[in-house]
Amino acid sequence: MPLPLPTLSRRPGRHRARWRSAGAAVAVALALTATAAAPASAVTPAPASHHLVTKGLDRKALDRSLAAIRSAGMYGVYAAVRDGEDEWRGAAGLADIDTGRPVRSQMEHRVGSITKTFTAVGILQQVARDRIELDAPVARYLPGVVPGDLGRRITVRMLLNHTSGIGDYIPGAFPSLRRLEPQSLDDNRFRHFSPLELVRYGLAEARTGEPGAVHSYSNTNYVLAGLILTKVTGQDAEKYLTRHVIQAAGLRHTYFPRTPYIKGPHAKMYESLYGRIDPPRDYSVYDMSWAWALGSLVSTTADLNQFYRALLTGELLAPAELREMQTTVPVPDVPGMHYGLGLYAQDLPCGRFWGHSGGVFGAGTYALTSPDGRRQVSLGINLMKYQQVDADPSHPHPIDVAMNTHLLQALCGKVPAGAATTSSLLSRMETAVPAAPTAVTRH
């Protein structure tokens, strides 16, 4: 789900809270603004392509920039970078700070809201079969779930691009996070949530805008999308996505967990909650029903690269549906960020990249790919919300600067002067808790 990682593009003095859930890692919650969303039918034009991308991979530079993330204070970090058929994988730091077990580049990892891209692909596959219409009301597929006139005004497209105006369910499911306290995290470790329960929590929250008016990230949107996918396919969304998206993309280490445990080799997942959990606590064992079809996936960095390459090169969707997925609305207050249908575009000094980020308790993930599927990076970390609540946003955390540097090195082949501290590359991380104990906002 969404996770609050480096938010390097925030303006000085802005301390509004952000909600990020699994479902991902990775999202920043930004305050709702009055800026109207662009018409859903208009694709935001991309900047001049990738002429600034350096061909080939500088393996030594990637080794150095990954090690710098560890040196800046991250417990463990692993990444996979591709340029065509050329691939680099790396890892730095610890998977277990008590035993000293090191991280490995192919460790399994909870990828949070990157799951949303998979769910959106499933919905668009059904659009191609004329079983779902993007501009049809939610009430057509889920009568009575979103009650009254609201269910008739909100469309499937609005769920997928987060313009529905429905609030996020995370504050209701984890009430102690409203006070930035960890009690709910511990209470819910083995609690099972049903999708309809999550929807009720989201509908009980304050509306963030009129249907279709403005992008406002809410995990509740993708609970509803998962329920629609379940309804039209006649099978649980997770089973459908496993067969028609995960297996179709040839992913061998990506799955929806059946238990609170990760099956394969993995790192522990340490949550700091902005210093409220000291020392940071391991949440790698967790019932992920709270994230369901929007944030519970386990994957590897190599699998994520393979998935986004398959998506962007037309292996999972026909051209018409991929165009719909890449039809974007602006993300308020995040320069260079545009959200499509379970996929966002990030404009960097070397061009536009597509992907998603995700965050769950203790784990964060980034995945970005060039439009032609050639240049890619996926990165995972195992320490979350290490920033301080009262930190000056004009002085980003050293970990955030180091991660920006590595991601820019991976995607552009070089780091333009000043880009590591000014780029909004890390601003799209998603988290399950607010970045500050003030008014809860969403993104």
VENFENFEN-V238869 format. One record per residue. N is the residue number from 1. RES is the residue in three letters. D_CENTER is the distance of its C-alpha to the mean C-alpha in whole Angstrom. Layout:
BEGIN
{{N RES D_CENTER} {N RES D_CENTER}}
END
This chain:
BEGIN
{{1 MET 5} {2 PRO 5} {3 LEU 7} {4 PRO 10} {5 LEU 11} {6 PRO 13} {7 THR 14} {8 LEU 16} {9 SER 17} {10 ARG 18} {11 ARG 22} {12 PRO 24} {13 GLY 25} {14 ARG 22} {15 HIS 21} {16 ARG 19} {17 ALA 17} {18 ARG 14} {19 TRP 12} {20 ARG 8} {21 SER 8} {22 ALA 7} {23 GLY 6} {24 ALA 3} {25 ALA 4} {26 VAL 3} {27 ALA 5} {28 VAL 9} {29 ALA 12} {30 LEU 14} {31 ALA 18} {32 LEU 19} {33 THR 21} {34 ALA 24} {35 THR 23} {36 ALA 23} {37 ALA 20} {38 ALA 22} {39 PRO 23} {40 ALA 21} {41 SER 24} {42 ALA 23} {43 VAL 21} {44 THR 20} {45 PRO 22} {46 ALA 21} {47 PRO 23} {48 ALA 25} {49 SER 24} {50 HIS 24} {51 HIS 27} {52 LEU 26} {53 VAL 24} {54 THR 27} {55 LYS 27} {56 GLY 27} {57 LEU 25} {58 ASP 27} {59 ARG 27} {60 LYS 28} {61 ALA 26} {62 LEU 23} {63 ASP 25} {64 ARG 26} {65 SER 22} {66 LEU 21} {67 ALA 24} {68 ALA 23} {69 ILE 20} {70 ARG 22} {71 SER 25} {72 ALA 23} {73 GLY 22} {74 MET 19} {75 TYR 20} {76 GLY 19} {77 VAL 17} {78 TYR 17} {79 ALA 16} {80 ALA 17} {81 VAL 18} {82 ARG 20} {83 ASP 23} {84 GLY 24} {85 GLU 26} {86 ASP 26} {87 GLU 23} {88 TRP 23} {89 ARG 21} {90 GLY 21} {91 ALA 21} {92 ALA 22} {93 GLY 23} {94 LEU 23} {95 ALA 22} {96 ASP 24} {97 ILE 26} {98 ASP 29} {99 THR 30} {100 GLY 29} {101 ARG 27} {102 PRO 25} {103 VAL 22} {104 ARG 22} {105 SER 20} {106 GLN 20} {107 MET 19} {108 GLU 16} {109 HIS 13} {110 ARG 11} {111 VAL 8} {112 GLY 6} {113 SER 4} {114 ILE 4} {115 THR 7} {116 LYS 7} {117 THR 9} {118 PHE 11} {119 THR 12} {120 ALA 13} {121 VAL 15} {122 GLY 17} {123 ILE 18} {124 LEU 19} {125 GLN 21} {126 GLN 23} {127 VAL 23} {128 ALA 25} {129 ARG 27} {130 ASP 28} {131 ARG 27} {132 ILE 24} {133 GLU 25} {134 LEU 22} {135 ASP 24} {136 ALA 26} {137 PRO 25} {138 VAL 23} {139 ALA 27} {140 ARG 28} {141 TYR 26} {142 LEU 25} {143 PRO 29} {144 GLY 29} {145 VAL 25} {146 VAL 24} {147 PRO 28} {148 GLY 30} {149 ASP 30} {150 LEU 26} {151 GLY 26} {152 ARG 28} {153 ARG 26} {154 ILE 23} {155 THR 22} {156 VAL 19} {157 ARG 18} {158 MET 18} {159 LEU 15} {160 LEU 13} {161 ASN 13} {162 HIS 13} {163 THR 17} {164 SER 18} {165 GLY 19} {166 ILE 18} {167 GLY 17} {168 ASP 15} {169 TYR 16} {170 ILE 15} {171 PRO 18} {172 GLY 20} {173 ALA 19} {174 PHE 19} {175 PRO 22} {176 SER 23} {177 LEU 19} {178 ARG 21} {179 ARG 24} {180 LEU 21} {181 GLU 23} {182 PRO 22} {183 GLN 24} {184 SER 22} {185 LEU 20} {186 ASP 23} {187 ASP 24} {188 ASN 21} {189 ARG 21} {190 PHE 23} {191 ARG 23} {192 HIS 22} {193 PHE 21} {194 SER 21} {195 PRO 19} {196 LEU 22} {197 GLU 22} {198 LEU 18} {199 VAL 19} {200 ARG 22} {201 TYR 21} {202 GLY 18} {203 LEU 22} {204 ALA 24} {205 GLU 21} {206 ALA 23} {207 ARG 22} {208 THR 20} {209 GLY 22} {210 GLU 24} {211 PRO 22} {212 GLY 21} {213 ALA 22} {214 VAL 19} {215 HIS 15} {216 SER 14} {217 TYR 11} {218 SER 12} {219 ASN 10} {220 THR 14} {221 ASN 14} {222 TYR 12} {223 VAL 15} {224 LEU 17} {225 ALA 16} {226 GLY 16} {227 LEU 20} {228 ILE 21} {229 LEU 20} {230 THR 22} {231 LYS 25} {232 VAL 25} {233 THR 25} {234 GLY 27} {235 GLN 25} {236 ASP 22} {237 ALA 19} {238 GLU 18} {239 LYS 21} {240 TYR 21} {241 LEU 17} {242 THR 19} {243 ARG 22} {244 HIS 21} {245 VAL 17} {246 ILE 17} {247 GLN 21} {248 ALA 21} {249 ALA 19} {250 GLY 21} {251 LEU 19} {252 ARG 21} {253 HIS 18} {254 THR 16} {255 TYR 16} {256 PHE 16} {257 PRO 18} {258 ARG 21} {259 THR 22} {260 PRO 20} {261 TYR 21} {262 ILE 19} {263 LYS 22} {264 GLY 22} {265 PRO 22} {266 HIS 19} {267 ALA 19} {268 LYS 19} {269 MET 17} {270 TYR 18} {271 GLU 17} {272 SER 19} {273 LEU 18} {274 TYR 19} {275 GLY 23} {276 ARG 23} {277 ILE 23} {278 ASP 26} {279 PRO 26} {280 PRO 22} {281 ARG 22} {282 ASP 20} {283 TYR 18} {284 SER 18} {285 VAL 20} {286 TYR 18} {287 ASP 19} {288 MET 15} {289 SER 17} {290 TRP 15} {291 ALA 12} {292 TRP 14} {293 ALA 13} {294 LEU 9} {295 GLY 8} {296 SER 11} {297 LEU 11} {298 VAL 13} {299 SER 13} {300 THR 14} {301 THR 14} {302 ALA 17} {303 ASP 15} {304 LEU 12} {305 ASN 14} {306 GLN 17} {307 PHE 14} {308 TYR 13} {309 ARG 17} {310 ALA 18} {311 LEU 16} {312 LEU 17} {313 THR 21} {314 GLY 22} {315 GLU 22} {316 LEU 20} {317 LEU 20} {318 ALA 24} {319 PRO 24} {320 ALA 24} {321 GLU 21} {322 LEU 19} {323 ARG 20} {324 GLU 19} {325 MET 16} {326 GLN 16} {327 THR 18} {328 THR 16} {329 VAL 17} {330 PRO 16} {331 VAL 14} {332 PRO 17} {333 ASP 18} {334 VAL 15} {335 PRO 17} {336 GLY 16} {337 MET 13} {338 HIS 14} {339 TYR 11} {340 GLY 13} {341 LEU 13} {342 GLY 9} {343 LEU 9} {344 TYR 9} {345 ALA 12} {346 GLN 13} {347 ASP 17} {348 LEU 18} {349 PRO 22} {350 CYS 22} {351 GLY 20} {352 ARG 17} {353 PHE 14} {354 TRP 12} {355 GLY 9} {356 HIS 5} {357 SER 3} {358 GLY 3} {359 GLY 6} {360 VAL 9} {361 PHE 13} {362 GLY 14} {363 ALA 11} {364 GLY 8} {365 THR 7} {366 TYR 7} {367 ALA 9} {368 LEU 11} {369 THR 14} {370 SER 17} {371 PRO 18} {372 ASP 21} {373 GLY 19} {374 ARG 21} {375 ARG 19} {376 GLN 16} {377 VAL 14} {378 SER 12} {379 LEU 12} {380 GLY 12} {381 ILE 13} {382 ASN 15} {383 LEU 16} {384 MET 14} {385 LYS 15} {386 TYR 18} {387 GLN 19} {388 GLN 21} {389 VAL 21} {390 ASP 24} {391 ALA 23} {392 ASP 24} {393 PRO 21} {394 SER 24} {395 HIS 24} {396 PRO 20} {397 HIS 20} {398 PRO 22} {399 ILE 19} {400 ASP 16} {401 VAL 19} {402 ALA 19} {403 MET 16} {404 ASN 16} {405 THR 19} {406 HIS 18} {407 LEU 16} {408 LEU 18} {409 GLN 21} {410 ALA 19} {411 LEU 18} {412 CYS 21} {413 GLY 24} {414 LYS 25} {415 VAL 24} {416 PRO 25} {417 ALA 27} {418 GLY 25} {419 ALA 22} {420 ALA 20} {421 THR 21} {422 THR 21} {423 SER 18} {424 SER 15} {425 LEU 13} {426 LEU 11} {427 SER 11} {428 ARG 7} {429 MET 6} {430 GLU 5} {431 THR 8} {432 ALA 11} {433 VAL 14} {434 PRO 15} {435 ALA 16} {436 ALA 19} {437 PRO 22} {438 THR 23} {439 ALA 22} {440 VAL 19} {441 THR 17} {442 ARG 13} {443 HIS 11}}
END
